[in-house]
Amino acid sequence: MAERAALITGASGGIGLAIAAVLAEEGHALTLSARRPEKLEEAVAGLREAGHEVQTVAANVADEEELKAVFAAHEERYGRLDVLVNNAGVGIGAPMDEVQTKFLDLQLAVNLRSIILGTREGLPLLRKAGAEHRKALIVNTASIAGKAGQPWLSIYGATKAAVVNYSVATEREVGGEGISCTALAPAFVDTAMTDFVKGTVPAEEMIKPADIGEAVRYLLKTSPNCHVPEIVFTRPGEAIGVTG
């Protein structure tokens, strides 16, 4: 049985895969989930080649039963959960008077509902890890768009603001059980999700996925007496809440 184990959603690329690489380097066995199985398997090939223990479970986190199956597979394989990274997310921009209900529901389901359900499913094992070493960790991927409302991103920003609030509530409820919860709120990160803006903000000027991964490494290194509620990432000279 692994000495430490982590579960990451939205792990087939970008931020999720960068965090997975850090957690693997720090000795965690991994369960990685994403919607498309082929892309997920391709993404983890490098981790496996490096000798890291990784299982993949393809799932649409907007589907409660599929999400629950990810956690069931993780528990069956590893029997413990020390780090939960609720990273899956989707952003669909639109003017407010043109918001389509199906895209509203999708963003609510993936960006917020899946974090709430994932936390619920992960807490029993996280509580055991917290009792063991006082250093269980929940990481929720929010966005700098959740720090201030943005035009054409009203739904996305609202879900990410809710993630920040939910993360605070999580820590206040379970922090005394050795479980820390941190929200990550980055501006534009060089991933496929930001392709829509790369004509305005070049990829080479964006935050790197590895920057987010290193933040998680930092969270692993802090003492159980230190709680970091939120980490905001901006580009040099950029105001909080302007982009992301």
Number of C-alpha atoms within 10 A of each C-alpha: 9 14 11 20 26 25 29 25 29 26 28 27 19 20 23 25 24 20 25 29 20 18 25 21 14 13 15 23 27 27 26 28 28 25 19 14 15 11 14 21 18 11 17 21 12 12 17 13 9 10 9 19 16 19 18 21 22 23 22 20 27 22 13 15 11 16 21 18 16 25 20 14 15 24 17 9 16 18 14 23 30 26 27 23 27 27 25 26 23 16 18 16 19 16 12 12 7 9 15 12 9 9 16 17 14 17 24 21 21 23 29 26 20 24 26 17 17 22 20 11 17 22 18 12 18 27 21 18 23 23 15 13 12 21 26 28 25 25 23 26 26 34 27 26 26 27 21 16 18 19 12 16 18 20 25 27 27 20 25 28 22 18 25 23 14 18 27 19 13 18 21 13 11 16 21 12 18 21 28 29 27 24 25 25 27 25 24 25 25 21 16 10 14 16 14 10 11 16 8 7 14 11 17 10 13 18 19 17 19 19 16 24 20 16 16 22 16 9 19 16 12 12 10 17 9 11 15 13 15 18 17 16 21 20 16 9 6 11 11 19 20 14 19 22
